[in-house]
């Protein structure tokens, strides 16, 4: 620990070795007016974690915690590539997702009923390009909370885990290394257990994922111990607060009344059960509001509402723990009724409707040329592209509420990203299927696990569109009830079980292995063996859902929709790209203007042609082939005489490529002069006989019939 006096503030720093580099937490260098601010250094990465506490906002009936992750382009030595906007504005989807990543393990560590306003901002000030800064940002946010004096039961830390060339787990890899890795797993946890897991994987086994989670949890401990060391050095003043919880007398009264009303009749499928619960709530309001004046009821009805919800949650838990019966009468491993259909939207390139109980997701797939791929411009990514995009929408009417329509929130972006990660490992390569793909899930009805419905409906729509995916993917949401040392794992989580439960766990994959994973704890960490059991049970659930999906469509359609653009591809020598584009784009503009074909050119020489007119497509393809074709020994070309010498003639056989036709190779008979047979601009048929080591071409007309 080092202490330096500067500008009247005592700078306190603590350090430890962590995964091969020094991790340093420093207080009082910056952010003097915040409740707490910590400067976290790891290699050349520096992240500021700033936490600001506030009073209780009486107009809010929830915990007003906001956690944000800020990308700063200067941290990577970049200026935004946008032509019009150079300063940071609305956070990118990437920043929103990392903000959610940090939020999810921190939020459960505050006591229920804590309503003080609280904001945490993790700002990346300097980014070491050797690794992604998200794990450092999580430490910064957690460390700042630790010294606010707020009732935060931390600390937490996280690691992003991959698999190296030797099959060993590793961490702090670059973004490019993680994108190419078999496993991209982020694990956050406390000293005692795992709090959050998120992963993308290329059909990795459950055992491998479990081992990686255990490895990560073991290796986050130095970062957790360092935060405790910092807190001990700071000795923050404990914050005074009051928990906002319903009156215990009201809770007891409502619970007693509800228990007298709840009968076996309430174990119904969710359409019927939801109606019964609605009627029960109305009856509760009618009964207890009679004990108060109108003004008194307005003041206290919120407490009765919370007491009602608590009583229902307690009843749900009691049924599962004591009777192994879920609210809708299912067993712990039973999946709600499944049904699906495909091709329901005639003009869409691919469409599906996936229904599981009351949860329903429609997915629509649209295909376009690669030029329609999304450009990615973030602090970490330069000139990146997304050729597969999954977007998720869930308006208020899907839960029976009136809500203003607006841009997607953090939940919508997160759910869309999870479903996107689930399918990316099975998509064909750009070379095999040169299309930009947009998959949009329109949630039609919500009753738990819409992100997994989005995954299943997306898979079916991709197959309906004729996209040659490598294997079909399904997903299932899992839940957990903890009762002492006993754990009850639920397959296919529904809303009421989610609200009453202790874990929300979503896993997707093929028959071979896992492709995506997201796990959030509501308790203060879980043992690895429980997570392993949940993964195993989820595998059975995924298999059952996948079996049902394949009865609807067993494999991708052989043909694309007639309304989808047809795309042909041509790989050329990258050195020939200039010949296709021409000076100032003159050549390519001429081709597209004459044919109407959309042409996209990649730096590696991949050219794609998109059109719904086969004749125009072939015209453009032939045109470009003529501009880029490489000479082939033994092939006959129709060439033009472009030069005549005493010893022979130069023949242009391809754009920019001439060959030498020796006088002895013009005819079978002996010639005294080339111009006895050939003249400038004559068209002749020649065969390429050789290309020497200097690239010079030798031609012959002998034995070839001329027109």
WOWOHU-V405280 format. One record per backbone hydrogen bond with DSSP energy under -1.0 kcal/mol. CO is the residue of the C=O (numbers start at 1). NH is the residue of the N-H. If there is no record, write none. Layout:
<<CO:NH> <CO:NH>>
//
This chain:
<<2:13> <4:11> <6:9> <9:6> <11:4> <12:27> <13:2> <14:25> <16:23> <18:21> <21:18> <23:16> <24:41> <25:14> <26:39> <27:12> <36:51> <38:49> <39:26> <40:47> <41:24> <42:45> <45:42> <46:125> <46:126> <47:40> <48:123> <49:38> <50:121> <51:36> <52:119> <55:117> <57:60> <63:65> <64:118> <66:120> <68:122> <70:124> <72:75> <73:76> <73:78> <74:77> <75:127> <92:96> <93:97> <94:98> <95:99> <96:100> <97:101> <98:102> <99:103> <100:104> <103:107> <106:109> <107:110> <109:153> <111:114> <113:244> <117:54> <118:66> <119:52> <120:68> <121:50> <122:70> <123:48> <126:46> <128:131> <133:137> <134:138> <135:139> <136:140> <137:141> <138:142> <139:143> <140:144> <141:145> <142:146> <145:148> <149:239> <150:152> <152:154> <157:189> <159:187> <161:185> <162:170> <164:167> <168:164> <170:162> <173:132> <174:178> <175:179> <176:180> <182:202> <184:200> <185:161> <186:198> <187:159> <188:195> <188:196> <189:157> <193:190> <194:526> <195:521> <196:188> <197:519> <198:186> <199:517> <200:184> <201:203> <204:514> <205:209> <206:210> <207:211> <208:212> <209:213> <210:214> <211:215> <212:216> <213:217> <214:218> <215:219> <216:220> <220:224> <221:225> <222:226> <223:227> <224:228> <225:229> <226:230> <227:231> <228:232> <229:233> <230:234> <231:235> <243:245> <247:251> <248:252> <249:253> <250:254> <251:255> <252:256> <253:257> <254:258> <255:259> <256:260> <258:262> <263:266> <264:267> <266:268> <269:273> <270:274> <271:275> <272:276> <273:277> <274:278> <275:279> <276:280> <277:281> <278:282> <279:283> <280:284> <281:285> <282:286> <283:287> <284:288> <285:289> <288:291> <289:292> <293:297> <294:298> <295:299> <296:300> <297:301> <300:304> <301:305> <302:306> <303:307> <304:308> <305:309> <306:310> <307:311> <308:312> <309:313> <310:314> <311:315> <312:316> <313:317> <314:318> <315:319> <316:320> <317:321> <318:322> <319:323> <319:325> <326:329> <330:326> <331:334> <332:491> <337:357> <339:355> <341:353> <350:365> <351:343> <352:363> <353:341> <354:361> <355:339> <356:359> <359:356> <360:444> <360:445> <361:354> <362:442> <363:352> <364:440> <366:438> <368:436> <369:372> <370:373> <374:386> <376:384> <381:378> <384:376> <386:374> <387:437> <389:439> <391:441> <393:443> <395:398> <396:399> <396:401> <397:400> <398:446> <409:413> <410:414> <411:415> <412:416> <413:417> <414:418> <415:419> <416:420> <417:421> <418:422> <420:424> <423:426> <424:427> <426:470> <429:433> <433:435> <436:368> <437:389> <438:366> <439:391> <440:364> <441:393> <442:362> <445:360> <449:453> <450:454> <451:455> <452:456> <453:457> <454:458> <455:459> <456:460> <457:461> <458:462> <459:463> <460:464> <461:465> <462:467> <463:466> <463:557> <467:469> <474:509> <476:507> <477:492> <477:493> <478:505> <479:490> <480:502> <481:488> <483:486> <486:483> <488:481> <490:479> <494:498> <495:499> <496:500> <497:501> <502:522> <504:520> <505:478> <506:518> <507:476> <508:515> <508:516> <509:474> <513:510> <514:204> <515:201> <516:508> <517:199> <518:506> <519:197> <520:504> <523:525> <526:194> <527:531> <528:532> <529:533> <530:534> <531:535> <532:536> <533:537> <534:538> <535:539> <536:540> <537:541> <538:542> <539:543> <540:544> <541:545> <542:546> <543:547> <544:548> <545:549> <546:550> <549:552> <549:553> <561:564> <566:611> <568:609> <570:607> <573:576> <574:577> <576:580> <577:581> <578:582> <581:588> <582:585> <583:586> <585:589> <586:590> <587:591> <588:592> <589:593> <590:594> <591:595> <592:596> <598:610> <600:608> <602:605> <605:572> <606:602> <607:570> <608:600> <609:568> <610:598> <611:566> <613:617> <614:618> <615:619> <616:620> <617:621> <618:622> <619:623> <620:624> <621:625> <622:626> <623:627> <624:628> <625:629> <632:635> <635:688> <637:686> <639:684> <640:652> <641:681> <643:650> <647:663> <648:645> <649:661> <650:642> <650:643> <651:659> <652:640> <654:657> <657:653> <657:654> <659:651> <660:699> <661:649> <662:665> <663:666> <665:701> <673:676> <674:677> <674:678> <679:682> <682:641> <684:639> <686:637> <687:700> <688:634> <690:698> <692:695> <696:692> <697:660> <698:689> <698:690> <700:687> <701:704>>
//
